[in-house]
Amino acid sequence: MKLLTANFITCSVKSCQSVTPALSFRDAELAREEIDFSPLFLRNILPRIDWPLLQRTAKELGFPALPETKPELSPIAEGDEEGVGSEEEQKLLKELHSLLLETSVQSGKLVCANCGHEYPISQGIANFLLPNHLV
Amino acid sequence: MGLPTPDTSHLDSDESIYPPSEDSYLLLDTLSSASESAYLASHFASPSPAPLVLEIGPGSGIVTSFITTFASEIFGRRDVLTLAADVNPAACSGTAQTVGRNLKDAEKGHGIFLDALWVDLDSCLRGGEVDVLVFNPPYVPTESVPVFDENGNCKGESEGMIEAAWAGGKDGMEVTERVLKGLERCLSKRGVAYVLFCAQNRVQEVIGRLEGGEYGRNWKCDIVGRTGKTAGWEKLCIVRITR
């Protein structure tokens, strides 16, 4: 499961969904897959990111700390169709690309801090099915 | 538009996965039709955040693969993120394989496939994130719908996973009903759902209920794709549902 996906998911148990998303990775084994870098792509993904959640996920998986707040990028200059931006922005977008799209959790589990349910991850695929008594 | 159909031949021998069928092809034709791609390109015009597409029940992955490979042709932008959610783990890995295989030869301009999630419908998705929901449901009227435990094992005498791909319970609508009830939670403010129906689903009545406010709001419905009529009946159709 890619780290960007982890930003879009929550516990399958309905009563956990009204609280702050609270899934944490445990015993995660990571993999990296190279994907073509597009700064424009990352610029348009950034507004979707739940930054506090991404910060927590990155910390759990042992990545260096992310900036305290979501970075604000300056508007793309005229003629910069690829959204390359300044050198500093380019570096930041590349780091986010690597973290969000190239890094995935191959095995381990996701644990809900609210109800304690554990969702196993195996061969890159997370199992979010619930036992019948929790549905 | 005549975009090529994704290759799913690597899954031909897996009998637990629903093979690409008339319904799958209707979805491909509809999403890539001149009118629908024009609608999507204007609805999700840049600059705006990258659209997130979720397909529930991808089976072979043919539709998710098509959307990922031809993101630019369908959305007029390439920063399209795709996710798939299936109750069948074989369909999850099969979908990932299909997407990967067909992206290998893809032109630049394709989107990014994120993951296949092994889950009941959209139950693990955060609310309000999905911009485009695509659902080719189990729509055949049956006595019952198979139920699975957390390990994907089926209860009772059901044939299991492949049955889950087509058995729709009463009026073939039991599973679709659950998705329609969840639309208000699942879809983003700019969200669009494409749901496939067959004649036995009484689609005009369903549209009446959607527009009449029985599913959380007065949804706007348009029939945007259909197969030819058989004895006066639309066999299959696709309804576009928006806020």
Interface residues (C-beta under 8 A of the other chain):
Chain A: M1 K2 L4 T5 F8 I9 T10 C11 S12 K14 Q17 P21 I35 S38 L40 F41 N44 I45 P47 R48 L101 S104 Y119 Q123 G124 I125 A126 N127 F128 L129 L130 P131 N132 V135
Chain B: S46 P47 S48 P49 A50 L52 R78 D79 L81 L83 V87 P89 C92 S93 A96 I112 L114 D115 A116 L117 W118 V119 D120 S123 C124 L125 R126 G127 E129 V147 F148 D149 E150 N151 G152 K155
